[in-house]
Amino acid sequence: MRSSRTPIGRLLCLLIPVVGLNAFSFDYAGHRMINQLALASLPGEFPDFVQQVDAAERIAFLAGEPDRWRNTSDATLQHLNKPDHYLDIEYLEPLGFDVNALPPFRYEFAMKLAEARKKNGNKFPTVDPRNNRDHTNEQVGFLPWSIDEYFSKIKSAFSYLKAYEESGTPDEISNARQNVIQYMGVLGHFVGDAAQPLHTTKHFNGWLGDNPNGYTTSRGFHSWIDGGYINKVRLQLDELVLRVRPAQLLRSPAAAVAEPDVFSESMKYVLAQHELVEPLYRLDKAGRLTPGNPQGREGRKFFEQQYLVAAQMLGNLWFTAWKEAPPDNYLRSYLARRKLRTSNNGS
């Protein structure tokens, strides 16, 4: 075990009494575990308020928040939230999109998608209005946009937190830190979703269409992965946390001066997980996702790696948001004027 003076050792000391060592799935417990592993990746220079017991627990708890939004019956909230959890990549190229050159602006993409559907409607599944109460079946998903947008919210929160830490009141500093914690926790959910390959494909719940390889068509496949198989293999937080690497900035050496293109990095991350869709189906076909199979260790290793991949990406996003957060000059100017007024009134 590493010294408790390291970020990982410190995190274990904080989390083990709170949640124990086991986490089971890409359901709440699995998303929670990914956020915990990402916290362990943060270097010592990262603001230490996020590692305090209450903050670390809230960041872990918020990993499940976007799925809690899915539990409401309000169609408007479902319309807003549901497409944020996936991207059906197979539909993009037939609709005329280059997956390596998607626009970083959500609504620009949505408009182009609508135009592409009119032009190439026969290449997209017909929408049955009887099963489309929340009007999301026309979408292919917004997962990389969700990741990029929450990154920007964290970056903004760090910008104004820095201003409050310079000249704000204790309450303002506390509130600003709570906002950082909120956005960090929620971002973790979408990064975790992308690491579950079924969130990147039209084959999200059993294989669709031509199936020459004989993959499962079970409509229980997704739930089996999220809440069945992983629940049985019992991934261990204390084992995985020792394999976490320190978070790094999301920028290539060639872009050492320019700001990172986080949307492009998010899209690369989603595409890399999409490459694992067929390997996951092959594991299932070979019985590697069947608990008790002597060769089942292969399936366990697959998901251990995906938890770590998600945690590293999340830690990198958090770290980059903090490092790249510019001064909030508008707020700093306001706080300077407020301080001056207070000083003049007191003189």
C-alpha positions, 0 to 999 in steps of 0.5 A: 500500500502506498503512503497515505501522503500520496494522493492515492493513499490519502484517497483510500484513507478517506473513502474506505470508511465511507464506501468500503472496497467493492463497487460492482457496475456501470450502474451507480456503484460503477460510476461512483467507483470511476469518480473515486479512481479519478480522484486518486489520479489527481496530483498533489498540486490540485486544490486539496478541498476536493479530497476532503471527506465530504467533498470526495463523497459528494463527487462520488455520489454525483456520478449517478446524478444524470441517471437519476434524471432519467428516472423522472417521467417528465418528457421534457427532461428526458428529451434534454438528458437522454441523448447526452448518454450515448452516441450511435456512431454507425449512423454518422457516416451514412448520414454524411458525417465525417466522425473525425470532423464533427462540429464542436457546437451541439446545436450546429450538429443538431441542425446538420443532423436534421438536414441529413435526415431529410436528405438521407431519411432512408438510411436512418431507422423510421421513427414510430411516434407512438414510441417517441414520447420524449422526441429523442428517437430522431437523435444519434446522441450527444455524448462527446458534446456532454463531456466537452460542455461539462469540462467548460463548466468546471473550467469556468467554476475554477476561474471564478473560484480563483477570484473569490479566493483572492478577494471573496468572503468565506461564504462565496469561496465555499459556494464556488467550491461546491459548484466545482464539486458539482460539475466534477461529479456530474462530468464523471458520469458521462466519461464513465458512460463512454467507457461502456462501449454499448453507449457508443453504438446502435448495437447498444442492447443486442446486435441489430440487423445483419449478424453474420458472427452470431452475436447475442440479440438479447434485449437484456444484454445492456442491463446484464453488462451494467448491473449483472455481470460486473455485479457478480465479478466484484471489481475491487477499488483497492486493487484498481486504485493502485494502477491509476496513473497521475492525471495529465494535461489534455494537450499534444506536445505540438500544441504546448502553447495553444489551449487543448481542443477538448471536444476533439479529445473527447471524440477520440476517447469515444471513438476508441471505446467504440472500437471495443464494441465487437470485442465485447460481443465476442467475449460474450459469445465465447462465454467470457462474460459468464461467471464461473467460466474458467476463462472468465478472467478475460471478461473481468480484465476487460472491464477493469481496463475500462474503469481505469481508462475512464478514470484516467480520462476524467482525471485528465479533464479535471486537471486540465480544467483547473490548469487552463482556467483563466482569470475571471477578470470581470469578477475580479474587477467587481470584487476590487470595486466592492473592496474599495467601496467597503474600505471607503465606507469604513474610513 
